[in-house]
Amino acid sequence: MDLIQIEVRSGRYEDQSMKRSRFTEEQIIGILKEHEAGVSVADLCRKHGVSDASIYKWKAKCGGMEVSEAKRLRTLEDENTRLKRLLADRGRPRDERTAGV
């Protein structure tokens, strides 16, 4: 399966095949801070229209982070993905790399 990349305004490349989150890092951390302040997960789910699994997934990934730390994590994950793809492309023959373009 060939993945198509598009450049978004932030300058990062993303796969079209991947679903983008409806919430920014700031919003996710804000929701988690509400939970830390004592709001129940059920109330947060109703208020923001997400599942409890999403809340717990965000908590596992971003719990205790500040917005700047979450943005830095996202940047590092994007760069890591880009470098892995670059390394994988180096292992493929040249004609396969240009066939999908």
Beta strands, then each sheet from edge to edge (+ up, - down):
strand 1: 5-7
strand 2: 13-15
sheet 1: 1+ 2-
end
